[in-house]
Amino acid sequence: MAGKKVGNAVHRNKAKRLLRALFIANLPRFKKGDYVLVAKPALLKETFEVLSKTFDNTLKRSSLIL
């Protein structure tokens, strides 16, 4: 999900694509359940490598991965 605070339609779609790519790359590691990812404006300012490391660290801290 990406709200209007993320930017115009192009920026919101890019943010959704980035989150979707991160989620799919880590899908086998997730515990069963439903997940909601919310895009923030800062998401578009980082590289994919930094986002990937941050996503991984967040999942480990929250115990959402196996």
Backbone as a chain_set.jsonl record, in Angstrom:
{"seq": "MAGKKVGNAVHRNKAKRLLRALFIANLPRFKKGDYVLVAKPALLKETFEVLSKTFDNTLKRSSLIL", "coords": {"N": [[0.834, -1.161, 0.0], [0.56, 2.187, -0.811], [0.335, 5.444, 0.037], [-0.84, 8.79, -0.809], [1.076, 10.486, 0.228], [3.496, 9.478, -0.453], [4.077, 10.285, -3.007], [3.597, 11.2, -6.467], [1.693, 9.24, -8.894], [3.588, 7.734, -10.315], [5.743, 7.543, -8.51], [4.476, 6.249, -6.37], [3.831, 3.777, -7.55], [6.391, 2.819, -8.107], [7.374, 2.52, -5.501], [5.64, 0.52, -4.573], [6.381, -1.571, -6.302], [9.037, -1.989, -5.467], [8.669, -2.836, -2.773], [7.165, -5.138, -3.263], [9.038, -6.7, -4.661], [10.999, -7.079, -2.682], [9.482, -8.517, -0.82], [8.758, -10.857, -2.264], [11.29, -11.917, -2.766], [12.006, -12.759, -0.246], [10.046, -14.521, 0.468], [10.038, -17.434, 0.919], [11.083, -17.547, 3.473], [9.306, -16.49, 5.3], [7.009, -16.763, 8.039], [3.869, -18.48, 8.156], [0.981, -16.606, 7.334], [-0.771, -13.436, 7.164], [0.33, -10.476, 5.592], [0.955, -6.989, 5.647], [2.333, -4.44, 3.876], [3.529, -1.184, 4.076], [4.275, 1.615, 2.242], [6.628, 4.22, 2.68], [7.667, 7.657, 2.241], [10.51, 7.857, 2.407], [11.425, 5.489, 1.4], [11.908, 5.634, -1.339], [14.287, 6.959, -1.543], [16.459, 5.398, -1.069], [18.879, 2.86, -2.051], [18.375, -0.321, -3.692], [19.891, -2.334, -2.508], [20.425, -1.351, 0.08], [17.806, -1.158, 1.017], [17.13, -3.864, 0.973], [18.824, -4.951, 2.964], [17.893, -3.55, 5.196], [15.216, -4.395, 5.262], [15.614, -7.122, 5.762], [16.859, -7.006, 8.314], [14.775, -5.883, 9.787], [12.832, -7.886, 9.63], [14.121, -9.932, 11.035], [14.333, -8.808, 13.609], [11.661, -8.598, 14.315], [10.813, -11.178, 14.436], [9.527, -12.493, 12.298], [10.393, -14.252, 10.447], [11.464, -17.537, 9.529]], "CA": [[0.0, 0.0, 0.0], [1.31, 3.437, -0.879], [-0.581, 6.581, 0.063], [-0.476, 9.974, -1.592], [2.243, 11.14, 0.808], [4.693, 8.925, -1.1], [4.338, 11.084, -4.2], [2.615, 11.026, -7.539], [1.41, 7.839, -9.25], [4.83, 7.073, -10.723], [6.494, 7.234, -7.293], [3.743, 5.231, -5.602], [3.986, 2.482, -8.218], [7.767, 2.371, -7.902], [7.459, 2.065, -4.119], [4.944, -0.77, -4.486], [7.213, -2.571, -6.985], [10.172, -2.287, -4.596], [8.2, -3.656, -1.654], [6.764, -6.443, -3.789], [10.261, -7.436, -4.983], [11.589, -7.489, -1.406], [8.631, -9.541, -0.224], [8.871, -12.091, -3.038], [12.638, -12.456, -2.572], [12.079, -13.356, 1.089], [8.822, -15.28, 0.699], [10.202, -18.747, 1.558], [11.537, -17.405, 4.861], [8.236, -15.969, 6.145], [6.063, -17.636, 8.715], [2.549, -18.416, 7.53], [0.145, -15.523, 7.842], [-1.061, -12.323, 6.268], [1.253, -9.371, 5.793], [0.626, -5.714, 5.016], [3.509, -3.58, 3.776], [3.125, 0.186, 3.809], [5.383, 2.406, 1.713], [6.867, 5.557, 3.223], [8.427, 8.451, 1.264], [11.948, 7.596, 2.49], [11.703, 4.268, 0.643], [12.377, 5.965, -2.685], [15.58, 7.635, -1.469], [17.501, 4.406, -0.808], [19.157, 1.88, -3.096], [17.743, -1.611, -3.433], [20.751, -3.086, -1.592], [20.178, -0.838, 1.429], [16.451, -1.58, 1.37], [17.148, -5.298, 1.227], [19.441, -5.169, 4.278], [16.974, -3.008, 6.198], [14.07, -5.308, 5.29], [16.072, -8.344, 6.43], [17.047, -6.711, 9.734], [13.459, -5.673, 10.391], [12.187, -9.185, 9.763], [14.784, -10.67, 12.113], [13.974, -8.201, 14.896], [10.242, -8.82, 14.611], [10.593, -12.627, 14.494], [8.564, -12.877, 11.275], [10.972, -15.214, 9.52], [11.821, -18.836, 10.107]], "C": [[0.888, 1.237, 0.0], [0.318, 4.594, -0.969], [-0.05, 7.761, -0.738], [0.724, 10.714, -1.033], [3.539, 10.639, 0.177], [5.042, 9.733, -2.341], [3.252, 10.872, -5.23], [2.497, 9.546, -7.909], [2.67, 7.08, -9.638], [5.632, 6.659, -9.491], [5.795, 6.166, -6.452], [3.896, 3.849, -6.228], [5.392, 1.939, -8.05], [7.942, 1.827, -6.484], [6.79, 0.701, -3.95], [5.757, -1.878, -5.16], [8.407, -2.964, -6.131], [9.758, -3.184, -3.43], [7.808, -5.054, -2.105], [7.999, -7.3, -4.085], [10.944, -7.924, -3.705], [10.791, -8.612, -0.772], [8.787, -10.876, -0.944], [10.236, -12.73, -2.856], [12.765, -13.177, -1.234], [10.909, -14.264, 1.413], [9.04, -16.653, 1.343], [10.587, -18.669, 3.036], [10.433, -16.969, 5.814], [7.468, -17.08, 6.841], [4.724, -17.498, 8.018], [1.738, -17.297, 8.171], [-0.1, -14.482, 6.774], [-0.144, -11.162, 6.615], [0.776, -8.139, 5.04], [1.887, -4.862, 5.051], [3.044, -2.192, 3.369], [4.356, 0.979, 3.389], [5.433, 3.776, 2.377], [7.712, 6.33, 2.213], [9.93, 8.174, 1.265], [12.361, 6.354, 1.701], [12.329, 4.57, -0.711], [13.76, 6.605, -2.699], [16.743, 6.665, -1.303], [17.708, 3.488, -2.006], [18.51, 0.554, -2.72], [18.566, -2.434, -2.443], [20.521, -2.659, -0.142], [18.788, -1.259, 1.894], [16.405, -3.063, 1.715], [17.73, -5.61, 2.601], [18.515, -4.694, 5.393], [15.756, -3.912, 6.364], [14.44, -6.584, 6.047], [16.24, -8.114, 7.936], [15.711, -6.53, 10.448], [12.734, -6.994, 10.594], [12.804, -9.994, 10.89], [14.389, -10.13, 13.477], [12.542, -8.497, 15.287], [9.861, -10.297, 14.658], [9.544, -13.094, 13.487], [9.114, -13.922, 10.303], [11.359, -16.475, 10.268], [13.303, -18.95, 10.333]], "O": [[1.866, 1.303, 0.746], [-0.441, 4.703, -1.933], [1.057, 7.718, -1.275], [1.341, 11.501, -1.75], [4.569, 11.307, 0.265], [6.219, 9.845, -2.683], [2.146, 10.43, -4.92], [3.142, 8.698, -7.292], [2.802, 5.898, -9.318], [6.145, 5.541, -9.435], [6.446, 5.285, -5.89], [4.07, 2.86, -5.516], [5.575, 0.735, -7.87], [8.582, 0.794, -6.288], [7.319, -0.171, -3.26], [5.819, -2.998, -4.652], [8.761, -4.142, -6.07], [10.425, -4.176, -3.139], [8.083, -6.036, -1.417], [8.004, -8.496, -3.793], [11.415, -9.06, -3.651], [11.368, -9.561, -0.24], [8.934, -11.915, -0.299], [10.341, -13.955, -2.795], [13.557, -14.112, -1.109], [10.799, -14.735, 2.545], [8.285, -17.012, 2.247], [10.423, -19.646, 3.766], [10.605, -17.068, 7.029], [7.299, -18.178, 6.311], [4.474, -16.492, 7.354], [1.8, -17.072, 9.379], [0.316, -14.635, 5.625], [0.126, -10.899, 7.787], [0.256, -8.241, 3.929], [2.44, -4.594, 6.117], [2.261, -2.04, 2.431], [5.36, 1.007, 4.101], [4.4, 4.407, 2.604], [8.409, 5.716, 1.406], [10.562, 8.253, 0.212], [13.536, 6.195, 1.373], [13.195, 3.827, -1.173], [14.346, 6.774, -3.769], [17.901, 7.074, -1.389], [16.834, 3.353, -2.863], [18.144, 0.337, -1.565], [18.0, -3.156, -1.623], [20.434, -3.499, 0.753], [18.615, -1.672, 3.041], [15.713, -3.465, 2.65], [17.189, -6.444, 3.326], [18.375, -5.363, 6.417], [15.316, -4.164, 7.486], [13.666, -7.067, 6.873], [15.809, -8.939, 8.74], [15.542, -6.976, 11.583], [12.089, -7.196, 11.622], [12.089, -10.672, 11.627], [14.137, -10.902, 14.403], [12.239, -8.632, 16.473], [8.7, -10.626, 14.899], [8.757, -13.992, 13.786], [8.389, -14.416, 9.441], [11.552, -16.467, 11.484], [13.777, -19.979, 10.814]]}, "num_chains": 1, "name": "protein.A"}
